[in-house]
């Protein structure tokens, strides 16, 4: 099996974000994005809590925009450190896994590459329906 270099996968995810910012429901871009890995920043308190319970993952929630709760993920370390230079830990997982386990008891926004020109947000309903749109 041939391994695909991480830079190629990251570039594909970032190209998909750029395409989605131009054409919100581009099926090819959605398929690429949902298959991509994202980095979930882990503030120190969450990283310590998750280390004690390896079967769970706590999503860091912030207010963005003010009054709206969001989970922020990134396509690469550079974009994560540009947005949150103080964050040293993150968890890498496939966006499809995150979407499949998206909380149903709260209205969270998913923000991808917050602070970058190609950033994009999805409502909770859009996150949950992403999987039904992107069936393989």
Secondary structure, 3 states (H helix, E strand, C coil): CCCCCHHHHHHHHHHHHHHHHHCCCCHHHHHHHHHCEEEEEECHHHHHHHHHCCCCCCCCEEECCCCCEEEEEECCHHHHHHHCCCCCEEEEEEHHHHHHCCCCCCCCEEEECCCCCCCEEECHHHHHHHHHHCCC
